[in-house]
Amino acid sequence: MKEKVVTDSISELSERFIENPLDFTVEASLVAELQRIMRGRVDEEMISVEAKYNGFEKKGFNKNFTKYKEGYLEEICNQDEIHKVQIEVNIGKPSENKLVDLAVLKKNCDNENCDIKLVKGTKYFDSEIIEHAVEMKFIKNKNVPPTGICDFFENDLDKLDSLNNAKSKHLVIFSNKNIFPEIDKMSSVDKEAYSKEQERYELLAGECKERNVKLYHFCPNEFDDE
């Protein structure tokens, strides 16, 4: 998938949010809408998968129950295709879940299939098969950006930074107030008043640039008092 599909989908989502921010109450609804938009821009791009589970712990269960559970897991793993645009993609390990908000998957370089491991019902993906990745934040009811802004986004940036094979990585911030006003368009008095916001934005932008992550911020348009 070309990166333009990702950036155009983010742009379309931003337009929908700006037009009707009340339609998105939580971050998860924004992520799900981005997946829907992106899937609509491609022609059912499916990829082959091979899922395996780690066996089943028989201790403490009777024979019939164990057989049922094994059959259930085998049925889940008996899928040969999934859509390449997925949300909540777990690139961690059984002792440490690490979820990427949205990822575009590709085939494993060493395999025709995309490998998925199923451990106690949780799916784990190899980070090497992520082609494009998006981390999203919905900051609500804040007049200014978070203090220690790079620390605030550290977990998102670290996840994106770990995706060495990804063609593109994106950090998308939505807010229902303009926490990053456009300083260049302000008067000198306003610029001074918003100097902290500008400084925090520049810190985050610099961190994203260093990690090769594209940064976006969207908020509702301001209404003119007439």
Buried (B, 14 or more C-beta within 10 A) or exposed (E): BEBEBBBBBBEBBBEBBEEEBEEBEEBBEBBBBBBEBBBEBBEEBEBEBBBEBEEBEEEEEEEEEBEEBBEEBEEBBEEEEBBBBBBBBBBBEEEEEBEBBBBBBBBBEEEEBBBBBBBEEEBBBBBBBBBBBBBBBBBEEEEBBBEEBBEBBEEBBEBBBBBEEBBBBBBBBBBBBBBBBEBEEBEEEEBEEBEEBBEBBEBBBEBBEEEEBBBBBBBBEEEEEE
